[in-house]
Amino acid sequence: QFHMIKHEDLTWSESLGQGSFTHIFRGSKTDQRDGVTHSTEVLLKVLDANHKNCWESFFEAASLMSQISHKHLLLVYGISVHKSKNIMVQEFVKHGALDLYLKKSTSVSVSWKLDVAKQLACALNFLEEKNIAHGNICAKNLLLAREGDPSTDNSPFIKLSDPGISMALLGKDVVLDRIPWVAPEVLNTLEIELECDKWSFGSTLWEIFNNGEAPLQGLDPIHKQQFYEHFSNLPALEWTELADLISQCMQYQPELRPSCRSIIRQLNSLITSDYEILHASDTLPK
Ligand SMILES: Nc1cnc(-c2cc(N)nc3[nH]ccc23)cn1
């Protein structure tokens, strides 16, 4: 169920860092279409040689993304297996991960953030309708295809990346490190259900409205686990309506979390609320 890409059709450029058990590189792939050679910029995600046993899960994550297509889901061109290297070939998304972008950017408006939040909610709604759980929703896995430009009121455009290797295969320490994005019930079951993505959506909303700052970033794994054992909540944002949506998503009882349709409805009412006017002051020059 995968397009196999020949290794010789891949060109490798610079390393762009690493994920859980993977290394990522910028690169390009060439293919022949009606006799013409096309070269496409791609992102090459390589599974660590010492985690070869995860290759099924690595490709499982990619195949999830290639079975369905949606404008806010990352495009996976295919896979390439060469000697001991397992490579996933993805579309290259120009501005990279949203968490880093938010940390670097100073003047990102409230409406820009709401637009991004709504795009993520639409992607989750699409997955929910297909009964597909993603399992790794976070700002690091949101890729910015278009920055959007405040002067021309051009809007941002994001793509949700693949979920990566499944929780069941990651060590307990990696799962603990994903607190508070990983839903509490996953720590016991290591199973990902649709409701888990709603919890993660809440945590990602918190990140977006805290300029990419990671929630609970200072806590070590033990204190992160206690955060769940004490049924704690993230610090509420000033904007109460948004804080309410986040706490609805981050309810410890999965069945009480809102549907994607409800999340989208609530985001729409926030977009039209006068909050933007009230908060226009935070983008005006002092
Ligand atoms: N599917 C993907 C995933 N990541 C990127 C990306 C783009 C960029 N400008 N800087 C980066 N730094 C790290 C990753 C990355 C692109 N496409």
The ligand as an SDF file (V2000), in Angstrom:
LIG
                    3D

 17 19  0  0  0  0  0  0  0  0999 V2000
    7.7250   17.6110    6.3460 N   0  0  0  0  0  0  0  0  0  0  0  0
    8.6080   18.5750    6.7770 C   0  0  0  0  0  0  0  0  0  0  0  0
    9.1280   18.5780    8.0630 C   0  0  0  0  0  0  0  0  0  0  0  0
    9.9930   19.5330    8.4520 N   0  0  0  0  0  0  0  0  0  0  0  0
   10.3650   20.5090    7.5820 C   0  0  0  0  0  0  0  0  0  0  0  0
   11.3070   21.5600    7.9750 C   0  0  0  0  0  0  0  0  0  0  0  0
   11.3460   22.7480    7.2560 C   0  0  0  0  0  0  0  0  0  0  0  0
   12.2330   23.7680    7.6290 C   0  0  0  0  0  0  0  0  0  0  0  0
   12.2730   24.9390    6.9200 N   0  0  0  0  0  0  0  0  0  0  0  0
   13.0670   23.6320    8.6580 N   0  0  0  0  0  0  0  0  0  0  0  0
   13.0330   22.4970    9.3550 C   0  0  0  0  0  0  0  0  0  0  0  0
   13.7820   22.1500   10.4360 N   0  0  0  0  0  0  0  0  0  0  0  0
   13.3970   20.9140   10.8440 C   0  0  0  0  0  0  0  0  0  0  0  0
   12.4030   20.4340    9.9920 C   0  0  0  0  0  0  0  0  0  0  0  0
   12.1690   21.4430    9.0610 C   0  0  0  0  0  0  0  0  0  0  0  0
    9.8430   20.4960    6.3100 C   0  0  0  0  0  0  0  0  0  0  0  0
    8.9810   19.5440    5.9200 N   0  0  0  0  0  0  0  0  0  0  0  0
  1  2  1  0
  2  3  1  0
  2 17  2  0
  3  4  2  0
  4  5  1  0
  5  6  1  0
  5 16  2  0
  6  7  1  0
  6 15  2  0
  7  8  2  0
  8  9  1  0
  8 10  1  0
 10 11  2  0
 11 12  1  0
 11 15  1  0
 12 13  1  0
 13 14  2  0
 14 15  1  0
 16 17  1  0
M  END
$$$$
